């Protein structure tokens, strides 16, 4: 395929030699392109690799043998630009033959430069079909990926060791089992050094057996890298090299911890059975009904004070310790189980301890019968439930207290609702006012429930009731004072008073403009009896004028707390702002019950 461009490159006999050489290179597609990327020369190797004849290919764009996706990405033009700018463009990608079949090829594109002018006159493209190599590499990669997947999915710890026993590889299952987060932490480490006690010697023997061409096996204990102790069943075999001699060693360790534990548990079953009667808090008794012999465990001493070896081992002794008021019911229950076909028995009764006091017990037994259905044995566990019964009684008291408190709250709600509805100009106002007052009451009740059933802390109560007013501008409510505990009734009354004061401040007082603020301060006096002195004072609000008529809110402020616990409440309408002072004895504030 002599060409004008090649003739410029090749001279005389050398030219003919190279031309013949190019034509004989049938394994390579050698193509020349003009500056627009059109095919100008097409050797026989191109015909063989790509399928198009020279006549079919000449004048076509080089994109002819590029895949559609590479054509869309303008790969041919980009390749020419790289060759022009850097002197060569190499690629390895899928290409297309004449019939549409895809093949993998590596290629190079080089510019053809005129010696005289130094300008690029065209390009030389050389392609070689590497499909077989590509498929072989892909097959190898898939095979390796498959083997890797098999190794990774195995729960065994699979390791490759060198002939000195150093770790070269560990599969993912092994890394998990050995709790290795980074393989580099264990790479090159002596495998035998991981084993404890006799396991180290057994590991060395297994390595020696594998190096000699045999198989080494043992079971040993080795900790993970995080210190977790585990047992392993191990097999070590040689990995032969090309000469058939061991080149590396394969060590497969299977976690045998669960099996070892199960074996240990099985060995300990008899011992555990004999010990459980001593370890439990239940007094376990085993009554042989045929011989009338009762065997007790040591809990009879630890829980009830009796030494099993010093008591009479009969059913009569046990029955004699039952409280006289419970005895008849227990006997009737046991007789009913014995006479019937039942297998289980349980009863609560009072059992006399060695100290003479009675413990409430829950006795749960199982009846063993012979082949004829006759009871021959009864095994039971007697649990001391005295504390539980006491807790149940205390819970019952709490329930009564809660019911009492709920009645008081409902009474207060009824009074608030009645006064609000009576003094409101409309139902809408009544609804809004009543809802706000009940919210304040609810906040105080929430505080009592969340903190204690007996009392609430005044600071927490104030912050809870005034939370909505402090959320956006906390500096406008300046709250301070010492720690003081309030009874439930005092907390509820104070919550309603603070709600009314805050509501009036927002509507008419210091909180109705942008500059006013409220000082809320309380102290404890040194006099006897000690008193709580609380002062609410408004500043910076509109000028205050005492109202002609006192509503329910004002009456609630001045009469609520004194009526509930005693003390004194004064409400004054100073021109600079409303002032409310509350004085009440600490004893009455803390001791009043609901």
C-alpha positions in Angstrom: 0.0 0.0 0.0 2.4 2.7 -1.1 1.2 6.1 -0.2 2.4 9.6 -0.9 2.8 10.3 2.8 4.7 7.0 3.4 6.9 7.7 0.4 7.9 11.0 2.0 8.8 9.1 5.1 10.5 6.2 3.5 13.3 6.4 1.0 14.3 4.1 -2.0 14.9 0.5 -1.0 14.2 1.3 2.6 10.9 2.6 1.5 10.0 -0.6 -0.3 11.2 -2.7 2.6 9.1 -0.8 5.1 6.1 -0.8 2.7 6.4 -4.6 2.4 6.8 -4.9 6.2 3.6 -2.9 6.8 1.7 -5.0 4.3 2.9 -8.2 6.0 1.9 -7.0 9.5 -1.5 -8.6 9.2 -2.0 -8.7 13.0 -2.0 -5.0 13.1 -4.5 -2.6 11.5 -2.3 0.2 10.1 -4.4 3.2 8.9 -3.5 6.7 7.8 -5.9 9.7 8.2 -6.0 13.2 6.8 -6.3 16.2 9.0 -10.1 15.8 9.0 -9.9 12.3 10.3 -10.8 10.7 7.0 -9.1 7.4 6.1 -6.5 7.7 3.4 -4.6 4.4 3.6 -5.8 1.0 4.9 -3.4 -2.0 5.1 -4.3 -5.7 4.8 -4.0 -6.0 8.5 -6.8 -3.4 8.8 -9.0 -5.5 6.5 -8.4 -8.6 8.5 -8.9 -6.9 11.9 -11.7 -4.6 11.1 -13.5 -6.4 8.2 -13.8 -3.5 5.7 -11.9 -3.6 2.5 -9.6 -0.8 1.5 -12.1 0.4 -1.1 -14.9 0.4 1.5 -12.8 2.2 4.1 -11.1 4.9 2.1 -12.6 8.3 2.5 -14.6 7.2 5.6 -14.2 9.0 8.9 -12.1 7.1 11.5 -15.2 7.0 13.7 -16.2 4.1 11.4 -14.7 1.6 13.8 -15.5 3.4 17.0 -18.5 2.3 19.2 -21.6 4.5 19.1 -21.0 5.6 22.7 -17.5 6.7 21.8 -18.8 8.4 18.7 -21.3 10.3 20.9 -18.4 11.3 23.2 -16.5 12.6 20.2 -13.6 10.2 21.0 -12.0 10.2 17.5 -11.6 14.0 17.4 -10.3 14.0 21.0 -7.8 11.3 20.2 -6.5 13.4 17.2 -6.3 16.5 19.4 -4.2 14.6 22.0 -1.9 13.2 19.2 -1.5 16.7 17.8 -0.7 18.3 21.1 1.4 15.6 22.7 2.8 13.6 19.8 0.9 10.4 20.5 -2.5 9.3 21.7 -2.7 5.8 23.2 -6.0 4.1 24.0 -7.4 0.7 24.9 -11.1 0.3 24.4 -13.9 -1.6 22.6 -14.1 -1.1 18.8 -16.5 -2.2 16.1 -16.0 -4.5 13.1 -17.8 -4.3 9.9 -20.5 -6.8 11.0 -21.2 -4.8 14.2 -19.2 -7.3 16.3 -17.3 -5.6 19.1 -13.6 -6.4 19.9 -11.1 -5.1 22.4 -8.0 -3.4 20.9 -5.2 -1.3 22.0 -3.9 1.4 19.7 -1.8 4.4 19.1 -2.4 7.5 17.0 0.6 9.5 15.9 0.9 12.7 13.7 2.6 12.4 10.3 4.9 15.5 10.0 6.4 16.8 6.8 10.2 17.0 7.2 10.6 20.1 5.1 7.9 22.2 6.6 7.5 20.6 10.0 3.7 20.7 9.7 1.3 17.9 10.4 0.0 16.3 7.1 -2.1 13.6 8.6 -2.1 10.8 11.3 -1.0 7.2 11.5 -3.3 4.8 13.5 -2.1 1.4 14.6 -4.6 -1.1 16.2 -4.1 -4.5 17.5 -6.9 -6.9 18.4 -6.5 -7.9 22.1 -10.0 -9.4 22.6 -8.7 -12.9 23.5 -6.3 -11.4 26.1 -9.1 -9.1 27.4 -11.5 -12.0 27.7 -8.8 -14.1 29.4 -8.1 -11.4 31.8 -11.8 -10.9 32.5 -12.2 -14.6 33.1 -9.2 -14.6 35.4 -10.6 -11.6 37.2 -14.0 -13.3 37.5 -12.4 -16.5 38.7 -10.3 -14.5 41.3 -13.4 -12.6 42.3 -15.3 -15.9 42.7 -12.6 -17.4 44.8 -12.4 -14.2 46.8 -16.2 -14.3 47.3 -15.9 -17.9 48.4 -13.2 -17.1 50.8 -15.0 -14.0 52.1 -18.3 -15.8 52.6 -16.7 -18.5 54.6 -17.0 -18.2 58.3 -13.7 -20.0 58.8 -10.5 -18.1 59.4 -8.5 -18.9 56.2 -4.9 -17.9 56.2 -1.9 -18.3 53.8 1.4 -18.6 55.6 4.9 -18.6 54.3 7.1 -21.6 55.2 8.3 -19.8 58.3 4.7 -19.6 59.5 4.3 -15.8 59.0 0.8 -14.6 57.9 0.6 -13.4 54.3 -3.2 -13.5 53.8 -6.4 -13.7 55.8 -9.9 -13.9 54.4 -12.7 -11.5 55.4 -14.3 -14.2 57.6 -11.0 -14.6 59.4 -10.6 -10.9 59.9 -14.1 -10.8 61.4 -13.5 -13.8 63.5 -10.1 -12.6 64.8 -11.6 -9.0 65.2 -8.9 -7.5 62.9 -9.9 -4.1 61.6 -6.7 -3.5 59.5 -4.9 -6.5 58.0 -1.6 -4.6 58.2 -1.8 -5.0 61.9 -1.3 -8.8 61.6 0.5 -9.2 58.2 3.9 -10.8 58.7 3.1 -11.8 62.3 4.1 -15.3 63.4 0.9 -17.4 63.4 2.2 -19.7 66.1 2.6 -16.7 68.5 -1.2 -16.2 68.5 -1.8 -19.4 70.4 -2.0 -19.7 74.1 -0.7 -22.4 76.5 -0.4 -25.8 74.8 -1.8 -24.3 71.6 1.5 -22.7 70.7 3.4 -26.0 70.7 0.5 -27.7 68.8 0.6 -24.9 66.2 4.4 -25.4 65.6 3.9 -29.2 65.3 1.1 -28.6 62.7 3.3 -26.2 60.7 6.1 -28.8 60.7 3.7 -31.5 59.5 2.5 -29.3 56.6 6.0 -28.3 55.6 6.9 -32.0 55.4 4.0 -32.4 52.9 1.4 -33.8 55.4 -1.5 -32.4 57.3 -1.4 -30.9 60.8 -4.5 -30.8 63.0 -5.2 -29.6 66.6 -7.7 -27.7 68.7 -6.4 -24.7 70.7 -7.2 -21.4 72.4 -6.2 -18.1 70.8 -7.5 -14.6 71.6 -8.6 -12.2 68.9 -6.8 -9.0 68.4 -9.3 -7.3 70.7 -8.6 -9.8 73.4 -11.7 -12.0 73.0 -10.8 -15.6 74.0 -11.9 -18.2 71.5 -11.3 -21.9 70.7 -10.4 -23.1 67.2 -10.3 -26.4 65.3 -7.3 -26.1 63.0 -6.0 -27.8 59.9 -2.7 -26.9 58.2 -1.9 -28.2 54.7 0.9 -27.4 52.2 0.4 -25.3 49.1 2.6 -26.9 46.4 4.7 -24.8 44.0 5.5 -25.6 40.4 8.0 -28.2 41.4 5.5 -30.0 43.6 7.2 -29.1 46.8 5.5 -27.0 49.6 5.8 -23.3 48.7 3.3 -21.9 51.2 1.0 -23.2 53.9 -2.8 -23.0 54.2 -4.2 -22.8 57.7 -7.9 -23.1 58.2 -9.3 -22.4 61.7 -12.9 -23.0 62.5 -14.4 -21.2 65.5 -15.1 -24.0 68.0 -16.0 -21.7 70.9 -19.7 -22.5 71.0 -19.0 -26.2 70.8 -16.5 -26.0 73.6 -18.9 -24.0 75.7 -21.7 -26.5 75.0 -19.4 -29.4 76.0 -18.4 -27.6 79.1 -22.0 -26.9 79.9 -22.8 -30.5 79.4 -20.1 -31.5 81.7 -21.3 -29.0 84.3 -25.0 -30.0 84.1 -24.9 -32.4 87.0 -22.8 -30.1 89.1 -25.0 -27.1 88.3 -28.1 -29.1 89.2 -26.7 -29.9 92.6 -25.5 -26.3 93.1 -28.7 -24.5 91.9 -30.5 -25.5 95.1 -27.8 -23.8 97.1 -27.4 -20.7 94.8 -31.1 -19.7 94.5 -32.9 -17.5 96.9 -35.9 -19.9 96.7 -36.2 -22.5 99.4 -36.5 -25.7 97.3 -38.1 -28.7 98.9 -38.4 -32.2 97.5 -41.1 -34.2 99.3 -41.1 -38.0 98.8 -44.7 -38.7 99.5 -44.2 -42.5 99.7 -41.5 -42.2 102.5 -42.8 -38.9 103.8 -39.3 -37.5 103.5 -38.6 -33.8 102.7 -35.2 -32.6 101.5 -34.5 -28.9 101.6 -31.8 -26.8 100.0 -29.6 -24.3 101.8 -31.9 -21.4 101.1 -34.0 -22.6 104.0 -31.2 -21.3 106.1 -30.1 -18.3 104.1 -33.7 -17.0 103.6 -35.5 -18.3 106.6 -32.9 -19.1 109.2 -33.4 -22.9 109.5 -30.5 -25.4 109.1 -31.8 -28.2 106.9 -29.7 -30.7 108.8 -31.3 -29.7 112.2 -35.0 -29.9 111.3 -37.2 -32.8 111.0 -37.2 -33.9 107.3 -41.0 -34.6 107.1 -44.0 -33.0 105.6 -45.4 -32.5 109.1 -42.6 -30.1 110.0 -43.2 -27.9 106.9 -47.0 -27.8 107.6 -46.3 -26.9 111.2 -44.5 -23.6 110.1 -47.5 -22.4 108.1 -49.5 -19.6 109.8 -52.6 -21.0 111.5 -54.9 -18.7 109.6 -53.5 -20.0 106.3 -53.0 -23.7 107.2 -56.5 -25.0 106.3 -56.6 -23.4 102.9 -53.1 -24.7 102.0 -53.9 -28.2 103.1 -57.2 -28.2 101.2 -55.4 -27.0 98.1 -52.7 -29.7 98.2 -55.2 -32.4 98.9 -57.3 -31.3 95.9 -54.2 -31.5 93.7 -53.2 -34.9 95.0 -56.7 -36.3 94.7 -57.2 -34.9 91.2 -55.2 -35.3 88.1 -53.3 -32.0 88.3 -49.6 -31.7 88.2 -49.0 -28.1 89.3 -49.7 -26.4 92.6 -49.1 -22.8 93.8 -50.2 -20.9 96.8 -49.4 -17.7 98.8 -49.2 -18.1 102.6 -47.3 -17.0 105.6 -44.3 -19.1 106.7 -42.7 -18.9 110.1 -39.0 -18.1 110.0 -36.5 -19.3 112.6 -36.6 -15.9 114.2 -40.3 -16.3 114.9 -41.7 -13.7 112.5 -43.7 -14.7 109.5 -42.6 -14.2 105.8 -45.2 -14.1 103.0 -44.1 -16.7 100.5 -45.2 -17.8 97.1 -44.9 -21.6 96.9 -44.9 -23.2 93.5 -44.8 -27.0 93.2 -44.9 -29.8 90.7 -46.5 -33.1 91.4 -44.8 -36.3 90.1 -47.0 -39.3 89.5 -46.2 -43.0 88.9 -47.5 -45.0 85.9 -50.8 -45.5 87.6 -51.3 -41.8 88.2 -50.6 -41.9 91.9 -48.6 -39.0 93.4 -45.2 -40.1 94.6 -43.2 -36.9 94.8 -43.7 -33.2 95.0 -41.0 -30.6 94.2 -41.6 -27.0 95.1 -39.8 -23.6 95.3 -40.8 -21.3 98.1 -40.1 -17.6 97.2 -40.1 -14.9 99.9 -42.5 -12.2 98.5 -42.7 -10.2 101.7 -41.1 -7.1 100.1 -43.4 -7.4 97.1 -46.5 -7.6 99.2 -45.3 -4.6 101.2 -44.8 -2.7 97.9 -48.2 -3.6 96.8 -49.7 -2.2 100.0 -47.7 1.0 99.6 -48.9 1.3 96.0 -52.5 1.0 97.2 -51.8 3.9 99.6 -50.5 5.9 96.7 -53.6 5.1 94.7 -55.7 6.4 97.5 -53.6 9.6 97.8 -53.8 10.1 94.0 -57.6 9.8 94.1 -57.8 12.3 97.0 -55.6 14.8 95.2 -57.5 14.4 92.0 -60.7 15.2 93.8 -59.1 18.4 95.2 -57.9 19.4 91.7 -61.4 18.8 90.3 -62.9 21.0 93.1 -60.4 23.8 92.2 -61.2 23.5 88.5 -64.9 23.6 89.3 -64.5 26.8 91.4 -62.3 28.4 88.7 -64.8 27.6 85.9 -67.7 28.8 88.0 -66.2 32.2 88.8 -64.8 32.7 85.3 -68.1 32.0 83.6 -69.9 34.3 86.1 -67.6 37.3 85.6 -66.8 37.1 81.8 -68.6 39.4 79.4 -69.0 36.8 76.7 -68.5 33.1 76.1 -65.5 33.7 73.9 -63.7 35.6 76.6 -64.8 33.0 79.2 -63.4 30.2 77.0 -60.1 31.9 76.5 -59.7 33.0 80.1 -60.7 29.6 81.5 -58.3 27.8 79.1 -55.4 29.9 80.2 -56.1 29.4 83.9 -56.4 25.7 83.4 -53.1 25.6 81.5 -51.5 27.4 84.5 -53.0 24.9 86.8 -51.9 22.0 84.6 -48.3 23.3 84.5 -48.2 23.3 88.3 -49.7 19.8 88.4 -47.2 18.5 85.9 -44.4 19.9 88.0 -45.8 18.1 91.1 -46.1 14.8 89.2 -42.7 14.9 87.5 -40.7 16.0 90.6 -42.4 14.5 93.6 -45.8 13.5 94.9 -45.3 15.6 98.0 -43.9 19.0 97.0 -42.5 21.3 94.3 -39.7 23.8 94.2 -40.8 27.4 93.8 -38.2 28.4 91.2 -39.1 25.5 88.9 -42.8 26.3 89.4 -42.3 30.0 88.5 -40.3 29.2 85.4 -42.8 26.6 84.3 -45.8 28.9 84.6 -44.1 31.9 83.0 -42.3 29.9 80.3 -44.5 31.2 77.5 -43.8 34.9 78.5 -40.0 34.3 78.9 -39.5 32.3 75.7 -38.9 35.2 73.3 -37.7 38.0 75.7 -36.4 36.4 78.9 -34.8 39.7 80.0 -38.2 41.2 80.5 -39.0 38.8 83.4 -36.3 39.1 86.0 -36.7 36.1 88.3 -34.5 35.4 91.3 -34.8 33.9 94.8 -33.6 31.0 97.0 -34.6 27.4 97.0 -38.0 26.9 98.7 -40.2 23.8 98.7 -44.0 24.2 98.3 -46.8 21.8 99.2 -49.1 20.7 96.3 -51.9 23.1 97.4 -49.5 26.0 97.8 -48.0 25.3 94.4 -51.3 25.2 92.6 -52.5 28.4 94.3 -49.2 30.3 93.5 -49.4 29.1 89.9 -52.8 30.6 89.4 -51.8 33.9 91.0 -48.7 34.2 88.8 -50.7 33.4 85.7 -53.2 36.1 86.5 -50.4 38.7 87.2 -48.6 37.7 83.9 -51.9 37.9 81.9 -52.7 41.4 83.2 -49.1 42.5 82.6 -49.4 41.4 79.0 -52.8 43.0 78.4 -52.4 46.2 80.4 -49.1 46.4 82.2 -45.4 46.3 81.8 -45.4 43.5 79.2 -47.9 45.3 76.9 -45.2 47.5 75.3 -41.7 47.0 74.1 -39.8 48.4 77.0 -41.4 47.3 80.3 -40.2 44.5 82.5 -41.2 42.6 85.6 -39.1 42.0 88.7 -40.1 38.8 90.5 -38.1 38.4 93.7 -38.6 36.2 96.8 -36.7 35.9 100.0 -37.0 34.0 103.3 -37.2 36.2 106.4 -35.0 35.6 109.5 -37.9 36.2 111.9 -39.6 33.5 113.8 -41.5 31.8 112.3 -39.7 32.1 109.0 -41.8 33.5 106.2 -41.6 33.6 102.4 -41.7 37.1 101.0 -42.5 37.3 97.3 -42.7 40.6 95.4 -44.0 41.1 91.8 -43.3 44.6 90.6 -43.8 46.0 87.1 -41.7 48.8 85.5 -41.7 50.8 82.3 -45.2 50.0 81.3 -48.2 52.3 80.7 -49.4 54.5 83.5 -51.4 52.4 85.9 -54.9 53.3 87.1 -56.7 51.3 89.7 -59.7 49.6 88.2 -63.2 50.6 89.4 -64.3 47.0 89.5 -62.5 44.0 90.8 -62.8 40.9 88.6 -62.4 37.3 89.4 -58.7 37.5 88.5 -58.1 40.2 91.2 -60.0 38.2 93.7 -58.1 35.0 92.9 -54.8 36.9 93.5 -55.8 38.4 96.8 -57.8 35.6 98.2 -56.5 32.4 96.7 -53.3 31.8 98.7 -54.6 33.2 102.0 -57.7 31.0 101.7 -55.7 27.9 101.0 -52.7 28.1 103.4 -52.9 31.4 105.3 -50.6 34.3 104.8 -51.1 37.8 103.3 -51.4 39.0 99.7 -51.4 42.7 98.8 -52.1 44.1 95.3 -51.4 47.8 94.7 -51.7 49.9 91.5 -48.7 52.2 91.6 -48.5 54.7 88.8 -45.2 53.1 87.7 -46.7 49.6 87.6 -48.6 47.0 89.5 -47.0 45.6 92.7 -48.1 42.4 94.3 -46.5 41.2 97.6 -47.1 37.8 99.1 -46.1 36.8 102.6 -46.7 33.4 104.1 -45.2 31.2 106.8 -42.8 28.6 105.4 -44.2 25.9 107.6 -47.7 26.3 106.1 -46.3 26.5 102.6 -44.4 23.3 102.9 -46.7 21.2 105.2 -50.1 21.8 103.7 -51.5 18.5 102.2 -53.8 18.2 99.3 
